[in-house]
């Protein structure tokens, strides 16, 4: 499995397939980031597309290619905020948890939305490994390879993230 | 189910609920095919342009990184609003001049829910604090003198006086820190809507997206008017706000050093007893783990049983009790206890494997096979995943350090090669298969062996218990694996000679273990090896996560050592960094009766650290 750094370099060298691998690697993380802001899954696909495109266009300006994941998620956040700003006024940003996210129509329920919001409050490094591990379904070894960190660091970050999530969610 | 596993499962469920979007990569790539942009060619030009813009427009920020993000923030705000009315930096600046904050929270009917006064000292930290939560509790904190907690509910009705080093309280929200982070973090953390109304007053509305909170800013003072449902004002408090006065008719308990002895109410006695019992249980379980690791099954059974009588929810203790019973040959009881552990955590293959061996020993081969079949997928996964192998390693070695069991005791998990050899041996026992793995063999050969195991399993490979399977030699623990437990066994106090020898060894092998470095730092301090202690805490800080309690503690202790070395200015720098890092936790040093937390550090800004007698 290639690291983000290698895939970014390959993309910059003109190999588009490398970027496709990055898209597949981060699609769930990107969707999750967007969903946390817009709370509306109908908007998520467009925001995700826009985020990847912006990232592709700006890839050359990425100062630390190894930090692609965190950078991409920041772009996604901004894209999602832009989408919110473009919304009609009657759909305010601070839409209440669960209002548009009833599980009966296959969307996130209140608990999941809370958990997602908590994930978004994690420090960037922990958030990235949590998303890759649980949303992207990568093994710890793969996450370490992708993010260019040691397995020990990733394991520790996951463990700390769990503690932090319980703390944010005010669970014992 | 443990909190850890529960959280993992919830995160996985969340991932599944968010789901993938099969069409996404296709649609992104289709658009990218139509993109003409030669990506790399843009980079240099855009960076140069940005630098020039930075130099021209914003020069007051020192750090280049901060400049870049601040520019992003301002640009985004200006772009959206079309004016220069409000920028987050203005609030950062305004908050620097604040001395008092008054926060009020009301319920929907307008009744007071919570009221706080905060006095901020010249360093920007909380000096005094008062919190009224009607019908529940009431705190007055004077960080230099006393902390008073009034448990006001009718069934408690007690005032407790503490020394600020024993107990501290701060307001959860720290506006100064928050706004600084918003300014540094950039506009994707918030949105701004200017010139709105807040309860009939003109305001700017700042939406802190990540914190899911609305903040309203006073347009003239640039100070926050409200944080969520906390309304904030900045006037001087009424006289006596921070006075510590014990009301009439309450039970008074003075816990300050030298405080007047008083009988504690029953609820405090009960709470303390429960805490003591939990501590005793943790001690029993800890000693039982050591006994089990040493093969003293009788002692392990006795101690695990005692611990579980108090703390019955420790799934690992049930597991190890089962293993101790298995070791002692009591297979019936082993199966019974292991079943209790499995009932608590059904998905741990390691638990099923342990019970499978117990069934096998009892001659119940069908049951054994069923359990081993359940363990098999995780065992195969453990050939590549350290995380999957970890529960098996922990089950077999109760002295491996495990979050949530008890503090930082124990040693590091086995390194990858050791863990792999251990898993290969488990698989050989359970399946009778041998795919040629050799710990001394080449990476290519071993990769082929692992792939062969995976292929075998994929093709429907099944359990075949083979007690006489040929096992591979397990590599010796790495120097780090050997050193960590030795450091863990060091006494907390003493001359420090032993710690010094281990410190030298740890440096030689560049040990990567925050807990071990922290313990070295403390034991070297105790032995008065200050420069070495300083280095140990420096290592602990370098290897700890930002904003973690480890990082906070390591910084504070570097400050302590600097004070002891007579380098007060350096000490102050460390204390200030610690306060910026503070994640709100407490570090307890029982050997000195010392609690290191925010209040303690604030006190160190005024008074240097002196050795704890």
Interface residues (C-beta under 8 A of the other chain):
Chain A: X11 X12 X16 X19 X20 X23 X24 X27 X28 X31 X32 X35 X37 X44 X45 X48 X49 X52 X53 X56 X57 X58 X59 X60 X61 X62 X63 X74 X77 X78 X81 X84 X85 X93 X94 X108 X111 X112 X115 X116 X117 X119 X120 X121 X123 X125 X126 X130 X133 X134 X135 X136 X137 X139 X140 X141 X151 X152 X155 X156 X157 X158 X159 X160 X162 X163 X165 X166 X171 X172
Chain B: X3 X4 X7 X8 X10 X11 X12 X13 X14 X15 X17 X18 X19 X20 X21 X23 X24 X25 X27 X28 X29 X31 X32 X33 X35 X37 X39 X40 X41 X42 X43 X46 X47 X80 X186 X187 X188 X191 X207 X209 X210 X211 X212 X214 X381 X384 X385 X386 X387 X388 X403 X416 X512 X545 X546 X547 X548
